[in-house]
Amino acid sequence: MHIVGARPNFMKVAPVMRVMAQYPERLTQVLVHSGQHYDFAVSRVFFQNLDLPESDFYLQAGSGFTAIS
């Protein structure tokens, strides 16, 4: 299982997933996108540029920040 959500995660997981994809009979990959970026278009760029597959799960977690007034 690969969990991504912020820029460094996308860049780190891409080469790992490419190597693991060479062994589909032995390895099953699941890609979980935490949804840390509020704008899906921001993370979409990483998926396209790094040739990542669509995520299996999209959690829409956001940053987890709650403003206190």
CHARMM internal coordinates of N, CA and C (Angstrom, degrees):
IC EDIT
DIST 1 N 1 CA 1.4402
DIST 1 CA 1 C 1.5215
ANGL 1 N 1 CA 1 C 107.57
DIST 1 C 2 N 1.3197
ANGL 1 CA 1 C 2 N 115.26
DIHE 1 N 1 CA 1 C 2 N 131.61
DIST 2 N 2 CA 1.4598
ANGL 1 C 2 N 2 CA 122.48
DIHE 1 CA 1 C 2 N 2 CA 177.00
DIST 2 CA 2 C 1.5228
ANGL 2 N 2 CA 2 C 107.30
DIHE 1 C 2 N 2 CA 2 C -113.16
DIST 2 C 3 N 1.3319
ANGL 2 CA 2 C 3 N 116.38
DIHE 2 N 2 CA 2 C 3 N 130.23
DIST 3 N 3 CA 1.4566
ANGL 2 C 3 N 3 CA 120.48
DIHE 2 CA 2 C 3 N 3 CA 178.22
DIST 3 CA 3 C 1.5200
ANGL 3 N 3 CA 3 C 107.82
DIHE 2 C 3 N 3 CA 3 C -118.19
DIST 3 C 4 N 1.3360
ANGL 3 CA 3 C 4 N 115.85
DIHE 3 N 3 CA 3 C 4 N 122.29
DIST 4 N 4 CA 1.4637
ANGL 3 C 4 N 4 CA 121.62
DIHE 3 CA 3 C 4 N 4 CA -179.41
DIST 4 CA 4 C 1.5184
ANGL 4 N 4 CA 4 C 109.52
DIHE 3 C 4 N 4 CA 4 C -125.78
DIST 4 C 5 N 1.3327
ANGL 4 CA 4 C 5 N 115.63
DIHE 4 N 4 CA 4 C 5 N 159.10
DIST 5 N 5 CA 1.4498
ANGL 4 C 5 N 5 CA 118.51
DIHE 4 CA 4 C 5 N 5 CA 178.63
DIST 5 CA 5 C 1.5057
ANGL 5 N 5 CA 5 C 113.38
DIHE 4 C 5 N 5 CA 5 C -171.74
DIST 5 C 6 N 1.3113
ANGL 5 CA 5 C 6 N 117.36
DIHE 5 N 5 CA 5 C 6 N -26.65
DIST 6 N 6 CA 1.4605
ANGL 5 C 6 N 6 CA 122.03
DIHE 5 CA 5 C 6 N 6 CA 179.41
DIST 6 CA 6 C 1.5284
ANGL 6 N 6 CA 6 C 108.56
DIHE 5 C 6 N 6 CA 6 C -122.53
DIST 6 C 7 N 1.3145
ANGL 6 CA 6 C 7 N 115.58
DIHE 6 N 6 CA 6 C 7 N 162.02
DIST 7 N 7 CA 1.4600
ANGL 6 C 7 N 7 CA 121.59
DIHE 6 CA 6 C 7 N 7 CA -173.28
DIST 7 CA 7 C 1.5322
ANGL 7 N 7 CA 7 C 114.77
DIHE 6 C 7 N 7 CA 7 C -47.92
DIST 7 C 8 N 1.3243
ANGL 7 CA 7 C 8 N 119.61
DIHE 7 N 7 CA 7 C 8 N -50.13
DIST 8 N 8 CA 1.4757
ANGL 7 C 8 N 8 CA 117.82
DIHE 7 CA 7 C 8 N 8 CA -178.39
DIST 8 CA 8 C 1.5301
ANGL 8 N 8 CA 8 C 113.26
DIHE 7 C 8 N 8 CA 8 C -60.80
DIST 8 C 9 N 1.3418
ANGL 8 CA 8 C 9 N 116.45
DIHE 8 N 8 CA 8 C 9 N -32.76
DIST 9 N 9 CA 1.4622
ANGL 8 C 9 N 9 CA 119.86
DIHE 8 CA 8 C 9 N 9 CA -178.88
DIST 9 CA 9 C 1.5218
ANGL 9 N 9 CA 9 C 111.74
DIHE 8 C 9 N 9 CA 9 C -62.67
DIST 9 C 10 N 1.3447
ANGL 9 CA 9 C 10 N 116.36
DIHE 9 N 9 CA 9 C 10 N -42.65
DIST 10 N 10 CA 1.4664
ANGL 9 C 10 N 10 CA 120.54
DIHE 9 CA 9 C 10 N 10 CA -179.23
DIST 10 CA 10 C 1.5260
ANGL 10 N 10 CA 10 C 110.48
DIHE 9 C 10 N 10 CA 10 C -62.35
DIST 10 C 11 N 1.3204
ANGL 10 CA 10 C 11 N 115.98
DIHE 10 N 10 CA 10 C 11 N -44.92
DIST 11 N 11 CA 1.4679
ANGL 10 C 11 N 11 CA 120.33
DIHE 10 CA 10 C 11 N 11 CA -177.46
DIST 11 CA 11 C 1.5227
ANGL 11 N 11 CA 11 C 112.18
DIHE 10 C 11 N 11 CA 11 C -68.09
DIST 11 C 12 N 1.3097
ANGL 11 CA 11 C 12 N 116.97
DIHE 11 N 11 CA 11 C 12 N -32.38
DIST 12 N 12 CA 1.4670
ANGL 11 C 12 N 12 CA 120.41
DIHE 11 CA 11 C 12 N 12 CA -179.98
DIST 12 CA 12 C 1.5245
ANGL 12 N 12 CA 12 C 112.26
DIHE 11 C 12 N 12 CA 12 C -77.15
DIST 12 C 13 N 1.3225
ANGL 12 CA 12 C 13 N 117.49
DIHE 12 N 12 CA 12 C 13 N -36.70
DIST 13 N 13 CA 1.4591
ANGL 12 C 13 N 13 CA 120.15
DIHE 12 CA 12 C 13 N 13 CA -174.56
DIST 13 CA 13 C 1.5339
ANGL 13 N 13 CA 13 C 112.46
DIHE 12 C 13 N 13 CA 13 C -78.76
DIST 13 C 14 N 1.3182
ANGL 13 CA 13 C 14 N 118.21
DIHE 13 N 13 CA 13 C 14 N -28.11
DIST 14 N 14 CA 1.4724
ANGL 13 C 14 N 14 CA 121.23
DIHE 13 CA 13 C 14 N 14 CA -175.41
DIST 14 CA 14 C 1.5318
ANGL 14 N 14 CA 14 C 112.99
DIHE 13 C 14 N 14 CA 14 C -55.36
DIST 14 C 15 N 1.3388
ANGL 14 CA 14 C 15 N 120.05
DIHE 14 N 14 CA 14 C 15 N -52.54
DIST 15 N 15 CA 1.4696
ANGL 14 C 15 N 15 CA 118.31
DIHE 14 CA 14 C 15 N 15 CA -179.67
DIST 15 CA 15 C 1.5276
ANGL 15 N 15 CA 15 C 113.03
DIHE 14 C 15 N 15 CA 15 C -67.73
DIST 15 C 16 N 1.3212
ANGL 15 CA 15 C 16 N 117.20
DIHE 15 N 15 CA 15 C 16 N -31.48
DIST 16 N 16 CA 1.4679
ANGL 15 C 16 N 16 CA 120.85
DIHE 15 CA 15 C 16 N 16 CA 178.60
DIST 16 CA 16 C 1.5262
ANGL 16 N 16 CA 16 C 109.45
DIHE 15 C 16 N 16 CA 16 C -65.22
DIST 16 C 17 N 1.3345
ANGL 16 CA 16 C 17 N 116.19
DIHE 16 N 16 CA 16 C 17 N -44.92
DIST 17 N 17 CA 1.4611
ANGL 16 C 17 N 17 CA 119.98
DIHE 16 CA 16 C 17 N 17 CA -179.85
DIST 17 CA 17 C 1.5247
ANGL 17 N 17 CA 17 C 111.83
DIHE 16 C 17 N 17 CA 17 C -65.39
DIST 17 C 18 N 1.3326
ANGL 17 CA 17 C 18 N 116.84
DIHE 17 N 17 CA 17 C 18 N -36.43
DIST 18 N 18 CA 1.4714
ANGL 17 C 18 N 18 CA 119.74
DIHE 17 CA 17 C 18 N 18 CA 178.71
DIST 18 CA 18 C 1.5362
ANGL 18 N 18 CA 18 C 110.84
DIHE 17 C 18 N 18 CA 18 C -63.31
DIST 18 C 19 N 1.3120
ANGL 18 CA 18 C 19 N 116.85
DIHE 18 N 18 CA 18 C 19 N -43.49
DIST 19 N 19 CA 1.4705
ANGL 18 C 19 N 19 CA 119.98
DIHE 18 CA 18 C 19 N 19 CA 179.82
DIST 19 CA 19 C 1.5293
ANGL 19 N 19 CA 19 C 110.01
DIHE 18 C 19 N 19 CA 19 C -67.53
DIST 19 C 20 N 1.3193
ANGL 19 CA 19 C 20 N 116.91
DIHE 19 N 19 CA 19 C 20 N -45.05
DIST 20 N 20 CA 1.4581
ANGL 19 C 20 N 20 CA 119.88
DIHE 19 CA 19 C 20 N 20 CA -179.01
DIST 20 CA 20 C 1.5254
ANGL 20 N 20 CA 20 C 111.55
DIHE 19 C 20 N 20 CA 20 C -63.93
DIST 20 C 21 N 1.3299
ANGL 20 CA 20 C 21 N 117.52
DIHE 20 N 20 CA 20 C 21 N -30.45
DIST 21 N 21 CA 1.4692
ANGL 20 C 21 N 21 CA 121.60
DIHE 20 CA 20 C 21 N 21 CA 179.93
DIST 21 CA 21 C 1.5270
ANGL 21 N 21 CA 21 C 112.14
DIHE 20 C 21 N 21 CA 21 C -65.37
DIST 21 C 22 N 1.2964
ANGL 21 CA 21 C 22 N 117.30
DIHE 21 N 21 CA 21 C 22 N -16.47
DIST 22 N 22 CA 1.4643
ANGL 21 C 22 N 22 CA 121.37
DIHE 21 CA 21 C 22 N 22 CA 178.36
DIST 22 CA 22 C 1.5307
ANGL 22 N 22 CA 22 C 111.81
DIHE 21 C 22 N 22 CA 22 C -74.51
DIST 22 C 23 N 1.3251
ANGL 22 CA 22 C 23 N 116.93
DIHE 22 N 22 CA 22 C 23 N -9.71
DIST 23 N 23 CA 1.4604
ANGL 22 C 23 N 23 CA 121.91
DIHE 22 CA 22 C 23 N 23 CA -177.05
DIST 23 CA 23 C 1.5312
ANGL 23 N 23 CA 23 C 111.31
DIHE 22 C 23 N 23 CA 23 C -128.14
DIST 23 C 24 N 1.3323
ANGL 23 CA 23 C 24 N 117.85
DIHE 23 N 23 CA 23 C 24 N 55.88
DIST 24 N 24 CA 1.4686
ANGL 23 C 24 N 24 CA 119.87
DIHE 23 CA 23 C 24 N 24 CA -175.40
DIST 24 CA 24 C 1.5313
ANGL 24 N 24 CA 24 C 113.77
DIHE 23 C 24 N 24 CA 24 C -64.40
DIST 24 C 25 N 1.3152
ANGL 24 CA 24 C 25 N 117.06
DIHE 24 N 24 CA 24 C 25 N -24.54
DIST 25 N 25 CA 1.4646
ANGL 24 C 25 N 25 CA 119.52
DIHE 24 CA 24 C 25 N 25 CA 179.45
DIST 25 CA 25 C 1.5255
ANGL 25 N 25 CA 25 C 111.72
DIHE 24 C 25 N 25 CA 25 C -76.22
DIST 25 C 26 N 1.3310
ANGL 25 CA 25 C 26 N 117.27
DIHE 25 N 25 CA 25 C 26 N -16.91
DIST 26 N 26 CA 1.4602
ANGL 25 C 26 N 26 CA 121.05
DIHE 25 CA 25 C 26 N 26 CA -177.75
DIST 26 CA 26 C 1.5240
ANGL 26 N 26 CA 26 C 113.86
DIHE 25 C 26 N 26 CA 26 C -112.45
DIST 26 C 27 N 1.3446
ANGL 26 CA 26 C 27 N 116.36
DIHE 26 N 26 CA 26 C 27 N -24.81
DIST 27 N 27 CA 1.4619
ANGL 26 C 27 N 27 CA 120.49
DIHE 26 CA 26 C 27 N 27 CA -174.22
DIST 27 CA 27 C 1.5303
ANGL 27 N 27 CA 27 C 111.23
DIHE 26 C 27 N 27 CA 27 C -127.01
DIST 27 C 28 N 1.3006
ANGL 27 CA 27 C 28 N 115.71
DIHE 27 N 27 CA 27 C 28 N 134.80
DIST 28 N 28 CA 1.4564
ANGL 27 C 28 N 28 CA 121.56
DIHE 27 CA 27 C 28 N 28 CA 174.60
DIST 28 CA 28 C 1.5230
ANGL 28 N 28 CA 28 C 107.33
DIHE 27 C 28 N 28 CA 28 C -112.55
DIST 28 C 29 N 1.3227
ANGL 28 CA 28 C 29 N 115.91
DIHE 28 N 28 CA 28 C 29 N 130.35
DIST 29 N 29 CA 1.4588
ANGL 28 C 29 N 29 CA 119.93
DIHE 28 CA 28 C 29 N 29 CA -178.85
DIST 29 CA 29 C 1.5308
ANGL 29 N 29 CA 29 C 110.35
DIHE 28 C 29 N 29 CA 29 C -111.23
DIST 29 C 30 N 1.3012
ANGL 29 CA 29 C 30 N 114.88
DIHE 29 N 29 CA 29 C 30 N 140.24
DIST 30 N 30 CA 1.4608
ANGL 29 C 30 N 30 CA 121.87
DIHE 29 CA 29 C 30 N 30 CA 175.04
DIST 30 CA 30 C 1.5263
ANGL 30 N 30 CA 30 C 105.45
DIHE 29 C 30 N 30 CA 30 C -127.82
DIST 30 C 31 N 1.3299
ANGL 30 CA 30 C 31 N 116.01
DIHE 30 N 30 CA 30 C 31 N 126.52
DIST 31 N 31 CA 1.4614
ANGL 30 C 31 N 31 CA 121.17
DIHE 30 CA 30 C 31 N 31 CA -179.55
DIST 31 CA 31 C 1.5245
ANGL 31 N 31 CA 31 C 109.26
DIHE 30 C 31 N 31 CA 31 C -108.58
DIST 31 C 32 N 1.3294
ANGL 31 CA 31 C 32 N 115.59
DIHE 31 N 31 CA 31 C 32 N 120.73
DIST 32 N 32 CA 1.4642
ANGL 31 C 32 N 32 CA 121.94
DIHE 31 CA 31 C 32 N 32 CA 179.51
DIST 32 CA 32 C 1.5231
ANGL 32 N 32 CA 32 C 107.94
DIHE 31 C 32 N 32 CA 32 C -112.42
DIST 32 C 33 N 1.3261
ANGL 32 CA 32 C 33 N 116.04
DIHE 32 N 32 CA 32 C 33 N 123.99
DIST 33 N 33 CA 1.4618
ANGL 32 C 33 N 33 CA 122.16
DIHE 32 CA 32 C 33 N 33 CA 177.54
DIST 33 CA 33 C 1.5200
ANGL 33 N 33 CA 33 C 106.81
DIHE 32 C 33 N 33 CA 33 C -102.15
DIST 33 C 34 N 1.3308
ANGL 33 CA 33 C 34 N 116.60
DIHE 33 N 33 CA 33 C 34 N 117.50
DIST 34 N 34 CA 1.4623
ANGL 33 C 34 N 34 CA 119.96
DIHE 33 CA 33 C 34 N 34 CA -176.78
DIST 34 CA 34 C 1.5239
ANGL 34 N 34 CA 34 C 112.72
DIHE 33 C 34 N 34 CA 34 C -69.86
DIST 34 C 35 N 1.3305
ANGL 34 CA 34 C 35 N 117.12
DIHE 34 N 34 CA 34 C 35 N -22.96
DIST 35 N 35 CA 1.4576
ANGL 34 C 35 N 35 CA 119.77
DIHE 34 CA 34 C 35 N 35 CA -179.05
DIST 35 CA 35 C 1.5087
ANGL 35 N 35 CA 35 C 112.50
DIHE 34 C 35 N 35 CA 35 C 78.42
DIST 35 C 36 N 1.3267
ANGL 35 CA 35 C 36 N 116.56
DIHE 35 N 35 CA 35 C 36 N 29.00
DIST 36 N 36 CA 1.4590
ANGL 35 C 36 N 36 CA 121.21
DIHE 35 CA 35 C 36 N 36 CA -178.33
DIST 36 CA 36 C 1.5235
ANGL 36 N 36 CA 36 C 111.83
DIHE 35 C 36 N 36 CA 36 C -59.68
DIST 36 C 37 N 1.3456
ANGL 36 CA 36 C 37 N 117.47
DIHE 36 N 36 CA 36 C 37 N -36.72
DIST 37 N 37 CA 1.4643
ANGL 36 C 37 N 37 CA 120.52
DIHE 36 CA 36 C 37 N 37 CA 176.69
DIST 37 CA 37 C 1.5224
ANGL 37 N 37 CA 37 C 108.27
DIHE 36 C 37 N 37 CA 37 C -77.98
DIST 37 C 38 N 1.3232
ANGL 37 CA 37 C 38 N 116.95
DIHE 37 N 37 CA 37 C 38 N 130.47
DIST 38 N 38 CA 1.4666
ANGL 37 C 38 N 38 CA 119.85
DIHE 37 CA 37 C 38 N 38 CA 179.23
DIST 38 CA 38 C 1.5184
ANGL 38 N 38 CA 38 C 111.09
DIHE 37 C 38 N 38 CA 38 C -67.55
DIST 38 C 39 N 1.3249
ANGL 38 CA 38 C 39 N 116.55
DIHE 38 N 38 CA 38 C 39 N -33.54
DIST 39 N 39 CA 1.4519
ANGL 38 C 39 N 39 CA 121.31
DIHE 38 CA 38 C 39 N 39 CA -178.86
DIST 39 CA 39 C 1.5254
ANGL 39 N 39 CA 39 C 108.53
DIHE 38 C 39 N 39 CA 39 C -95.50
DIST 39 C 40 N 1.3291
ANGL 39 CA 39 C 40 N 116.64
DIHE 39 N 39 CA 39 C 40 N 110.77
DIST 40 N 40 CA 1.4615
ANGL 39 C 40 N 40 CA 120.57
DIHE 39 CA 39 C 40 N 40 CA -178.10
DIST 40 CA 40 C 1.5217
ANGL 40 N 40 CA 40 C 111.10
DIHE 39 C 40 N 40 CA 40 C -59.81
DIST 40 C 41 N 1.3484
ANGL 40 CA 40 C 41 N 117.80
DIHE 40 N 40 CA 40 C 41 N -27.73
DIST 41 N 41 CA 1.4690
ANGL 40 C 41 N 41 CA 121.24
DIHE 40 CA 40 C 41 N 41 CA 179.41
DIST 41 CA 41 C 1.5249
ANGL 41 N 41 CA 41 C 110.88
DIHE 40 C 41 N 41 CA 41 C -62.67
DIST 41 C 42 N 1.3228
ANGL 41 CA 41 C 42 N 117.49
DIHE 41 N 41 CA 41 C 42 N -30.55
DIST 42 N 42 CA 1.4683
ANGL 41 C 42 N 42 CA 120.61
DIHE 41 CA 41 C 42 N 42 CA 178.88
DIST 42 CA 42 C 1.5253
ANGL 42 N 42 CA 42 C 109.79
DIHE 41 C 42 N 42 CA 42 C -63.31
DIST 42 C 43 N 1.3116
ANGL 42 CA 42 C 43 N 117.50
DIHE 42 N 42 CA 42 C 43 N -50.45
DIST 43 N 43 CA 1.4602
ANGL 42 C 43 N 43 CA 120.06
DIHE 42 CA 42 C 43 N 43 CA -179.82
DIST 43 CA 43 C 1.5247
ANGL 43 N 43 CA 43 C 111.26
DIHE 42 C 43 N 43 CA 43 C -73.87
DIST 43 C 44 N 1.3347
ANGL 43 CA 43 C 44 N 118.03
DIHE 43 N 43 CA 43 C 44 N -27.48
DIST 44 N 44 CA 1.4684
ANGL 43 C 44 N 44 CA 121.99
DIHE 43 CA 43 C 44 N 44 CA 178.04
DIST 44 CA 44 C 1.5286
ANGL 44 N 44 CA 44 C 110.42
DIHE 43 C 44 N 44 CA 44 C -56.77
DIST 44 C 45 N 1.3333
ANGL 44 CA 44 C 45 N 117.42
DIHE 44 N 44 CA 44 C 45 N -37.40
DIST 45 N 45 CA 1.4636
ANGL 44 C 45 N 45 CA 121.99
DIHE 44 CA 44 C 45 N 45 CA 178.88
DIST 45 CA 45 C 1.5303
ANGL 45 N 45 CA 45 C 110.00
DIHE 44 C 45 N 45 CA 45 C -59.74
DIST 45 C 46 N 1.3209
ANGL 45 CA 45 C 46 N 116.97
DIHE 45 N 45 CA 45 C 46 N -41.80
DIST 46 N 46 CA 1.4596
ANGL 45 C 46 N 46 CA 120.14
DIHE 45 CA 45 C 46 N 46 CA 179.37
DIST 46 CA 46 C 1.5273
ANGL 46 N 46 CA 46 C 111.15
DIHE 45 C 46 N 46 CA 46 C -65.71
DIST 46 C 47 N 1.3154
ANGL 46 CA 46 C 47 N 117.10
DIHE 46 N 46 CA 46 C 47 N -42.24
DIST 47 N 47 CA 1.4594
ANGL 46 C 47 N 47 CA 120.24
DIHE 46 CA 46 C 47 N 47 CA 178.53
DIST 47 CA 47 C 1.5287
ANGL 47 N 47 CA 47 C 110.50
DIHE 46 C 47 N 47 CA 47 C -59.82
DIST 47 C 48 N 1.3245
ANGL 47 CA 47 C 48 N 116.80
DIHE 47 N 47 CA 47 C 48 N -43.64
DIST 48 N 48 CA 1.4659
ANGL 47 C 48 N 48 CA 120.95
DIHE 47 CA 47 C 48 N 48 CA -178.26
DIST 48 CA 48 C 1.5212
ANGL 48 N 48 CA 48 C 111.80
DIHE 47 C 48 N 48 CA 48 C -70.57
DIST 48 C 49 N 1.3279
ANGL 48 CA 48 C 49 N 117.20
DIHE 48 N 48 CA 48 C 49 N -50.09
DIST 49 N 49 CA 1.4607
ANGL 48 C 49 N 49 CA 120.68
DIHE 48 CA 48 C 49 N 49 CA -175.44
DIST 49 CA 49 C 1.5241
ANGL 49 N 49 CA 49 C 113.47
DIHE 48 C 49 N 49 CA 49 C -68.66
DIST 49 C 50 N 1.3115
ANGL 49 CA 49 C 50 N 116.84
DIHE 49 N 49 CA 49 C 50 N -30.57
DIST 50 N 50 CA 1.4639
ANGL 49 C 50 N 50 CA 120.60
DIHE 49 CA 49 C 50 N 50 CA -179.13
DIST 50 CA 50 C 1.5244
ANGL 50 N 50 CA 50 C 112.14
DIHE 49 C 50 N 50 CA 50 C -97.44
DIST 50 C 51 N 1.3239
ANGL 50 CA 50 C 51 N 116.65
DIHE 50 N 50 CA 50 C 51 N 3.41
DIST 51 N 51 CA 1.4622
ANGL 50 C 51 N 51 CA 122.56
DIHE 50 CA 50 C 51 N 51 CA 178.23
DIST 51 CA 51 C 1.5332
ANGL 51 N 51 CA 51 C 111.77
DIHE 50 C 51 N 51 CA 51 C 56.56
DIST 51 C 52 N 1.3273
ANGL 51 CA 51 C 52 N 115.30
DIHE 51 N 51 CA 51 C 52 N 45.31
DIST 52 N 52 CA 1.4596
ANGL 51 C 52 N 52 CA 120.75
DIHE 51 CA 51 C 52 N 52 CA 177.53
DIST 52 CA 52 C 1.5267
ANGL 52 N 52 CA 52 C 109.08
DIHE 51 C 52 N 52 CA 52 C -87.89
DIST 52 C 53 N 1.3278
ANGL 52 CA 52 C 53 N 117.17
DIHE 52 N 52 CA 52 C 53 N 147.31
DIST 53 N 53 CA 1.4686
ANGL 52 C 53 N 53 CA 119.49
DIHE 52 CA 52 C 53 N 53 CA 176.48
DIST 53 CA 53 C 1.5301
ANGL 53 N 53 CA 53 C 110.19
DIHE 52 C 53 N 53 CA 53 C -73.03
DIST 53 C 54 N 1.3095
ANGL 53 CA 53 C 54 N 116.18
DIHE 53 N 53 CA 53 C 54 N 165.50
DIST 54 N 54 CA 1.4661
ANGL 53 C 54 N 54 CA 120.06
DIHE 53 CA 53 C 54 N 54 CA 174.06
DIST 54 CA 54 C 1.5283
ANGL 54 N 54 CA 54 C 108.14
DIHE 53 C 54 N 54 CA 54 C -58.45
DIST 54 C 55 N 1.3218
ANGL 54 CA 54 C 55 N 116.22
DIHE 54 N 54 CA 54 C 55 N 144.55
DIST 55 N 55 CA 1.4624
ANGL 54 C 55 N 55 CA 118.27
DIHE 54 CA 54 C 55 N 55 CA 179.36
DIST 55 CA 55 C 1.5337
ANGL 55 N 55 CA 55 C 109.55
DIHE 54 C 55 N 55 CA 55 C -71.05
DIST 55 C 56 N 1.3152
ANGL 55 CA 55 C 56 N 115.18
DIHE 55 N 55 CA 55 C 56 N 149.12
DIST 56 N 56 CA 1.4607
ANGL 55 C 56 N 56 CA 120.95
DIHE 55 CA 55 C 56 N 56 CA 177.36
DIST 56 CA 56 C 1.5316
ANGL 56 N 56 CA 56 C 110.47
DIHE 55 C 56 N 56 CA 56 C -76.37
DIST 56 C 57 N 1.3251
ANGL 56 CA 56 C 57 N 115.06
DIHE 56 N 56 CA 56 C 57 N -30.98
DIST 57 N 57 CA 1.4623
ANGL 56 C 57 N 57 CA 121.16
DIHE 56 CA 56 C 57 N 57 CA 179.40
DIST 57 CA 57 C 1.5216
ANGL 57 N 57 CA 57 C 109.07
DIHE 56 C 57 N 57 CA 57 C -138.27
DIST 57 C 58 N 1.3256
ANGL 57 CA 57 C 58 N 116.80
DIHE 57 N 57 CA 57 C 58 N 141.30
DIST 58 N 58 CA 1.4638
ANGL 57 C 58 N 58 CA 122.84
DIHE 57 CA 57 C 58 N 58 CA 176.89
DIST 58 CA 58 C 1.5204
ANGL 58 N 58 CA 58 C 107.02
DIHE 57 C 58 N 58 CA 58 C -126.30
DIST 58 C 59 N 1.3432
ANGL 58 CA 58 C 59 N 116.95
DIHE 58 N 58 CA 58 C 59 N 111.68
DIST 59 N 59 CA 1.4597
ANGL 58 C 59 N 59 CA 121.74
DIHE 58 CA 58 C 59 N 59 CA -170.68
DIST 59 CA 59 C 1.5244
ANGL 59 N 59 CA 59 C 115.18
DIHE 58 C 59 N 59 CA 59 C -86.29
DIST 59 C 60 N 1.3229
ANGL 59 CA 59 C 60 N 118.71
DIHE 59 N 59 CA 59 C 60 N -17.08
DIST 60 N 60 CA 1.4709
ANGL 59 C 60 N 60 CA 123.37
DIHE 59 CA 59 C 60 N 60 CA -178.36
DIST 60 CA 60 C 1.5262
ANGL 60 N 60 CA 60 C 111.82
DIHE 59 C 60 N 60 CA 60 C 51.23
DIST 60 C 61 N 1.3171
ANGL 60 CA 60 C 61 N 116.68
DIHE 60 N 60 CA 60 C 61 N 44.94
DIST 61 N 61 CA 1.4670
ANGL 60 C 61 N 61 CA 121.64
DIHE 60 CA 60 C 61 N 61 CA -175.80
DIST 61 CA 61 C 1.5152
ANGL 61 N 61 CA 61 C 113.68
DIHE 60 C 61 N 61 CA 61 C -74.71
DIST 61 C 62 N 1.3247
ANGL 61 CA 61 C 62 N 119.55
DIHE 61 N 61 CA 61 C 62 N -27.52
DIST 62 N 62 CA 1.4577
ANGL 61 C 62 N 62 CA 121.08
DIHE 61 CA 61 C 62 N 62 CA -175.83
DIST 62 CA 62 C 1.5082
ANGL 62 N 62 CA 62 C 110.12
DIHE 61 C 62 N 62 CA 62 C 68.18
DIST 62 C 63 N 1.3059
ANGL 62 CA 62 C 63 N 116.46
DIHE 62 N 62 CA 62 C 63 N -165.45
DIST 63 N 63 CA 1.4703
ANGL 62 C 63 N 63 CA 119.95
DIHE 62 CA 62 C 63 N 63 CA -177.48
DIST 63 CA 63 C 1.5159
ANGL 63 N 63 CA 63 C 112.39
DIHE 62 C 63 N 63 CA 63 C -84.56
DIST 63 C 64 N 1.3241
ANGL 63 CA 63 C 64 N 116.75
DIHE 63 N 63 CA 63 C 64 N -15.31
DIST 64 N 64 CA 1.4653
ANGL 63 C 64 N 64 CA 119.84
DIHE 63 CA 63 C 64 N 64 CA -178.77
DIST 64 CA 64 C 1.5237
ANGL 64 N 64 CA 64 C 112.06
DIHE 63 C 64 N 64 CA 64 C 81.26
DIST 64 C 65 N 1.3292
ANGL 64 CA 64 C 65 N 117.27
DIHE 64 N 64 CA 64 C 65 N 2.09
DIST 65 N 65 CA 1.4534
ANGL 64 C 65 N 65 CA 121.96
DIHE 64 CA 64 C 65 N 65 CA -178.44
DIST 65 CA 65 C 1.5301
ANGL 65 N 65 CA 65 C 109.73
DIHE 64 C 65 N 65 CA 65 C -81.49
DIST 65 C 66 N 1.3141
ANGL 65 CA 65 C 66 N 116.03
DIHE 65 N 65 CA 65 C 66 N 131.79
DIST 66 N 66 CA 1.4472
ANGL 65 C 66 N 66 CA 121.27
DIHE 65 CA 65 C 66 N 66 CA 175.62
DIST 66 CA 66 C 1.5229
ANGL 66 N 66 CA 66 C 108.12
DIHE 65 C 66 N 66 CA 66 C -123.24
DIST 66 C 67 N 1.3213
ANGL 66 CA 66 C 67 N 116.47
DIHE 66 N 66 CA 66 C 67 N 122.15
DIST 67 N 67 CA 1.4633
ANGL 66 C 67 N 67 CA 120.40
DIHE 66 CA 66 C 67 N 67 CA 179.47
DIST 67 CA 67 C 1.5240
ANGL 67 N 67 CA 67 C 110.31
DIHE 66 C 67 N 67 CA 67 C -72.80
DIST 67 C 68 N 1.3163
ANGL 67 CA 67 C 68 N 116.56
DIHE 67 N 67 CA 67 C 68 N 139.71
DIST 68 N 68 CA 1.4576
ANGL 67 C 68 N 68 CA 121.97
DIHE 67 CA 67 C 68 N 68 CA 177.77
DIST 68 CA 68 C 1.5227
ANGL 68 N 68 CA 68 C 106.55
DIHE 67 C 68 N 68 CA 68 C -112.31
DIST 68 C 69 N 1.3129
ANGL 68 CA 68 C 69 N 115.93
DIHE 68 N 68 CA 68 C 69 N 124.45
DIST 69 N 69 CA 1.4772
ANGL 68 C 69 N 69 CA 118.74
DIHE 68 CA 68 C 69 N 69 CA -179.77
DIST 69 CA 69 C 1.5050
ANGL 69 N 69 CA 69 C 111.70
DIHE 68 C 69 N 69 CA 69 C -104.40
END
COOR INIT
IC SEED 1 N 1 CA 1 C
IC BUILD
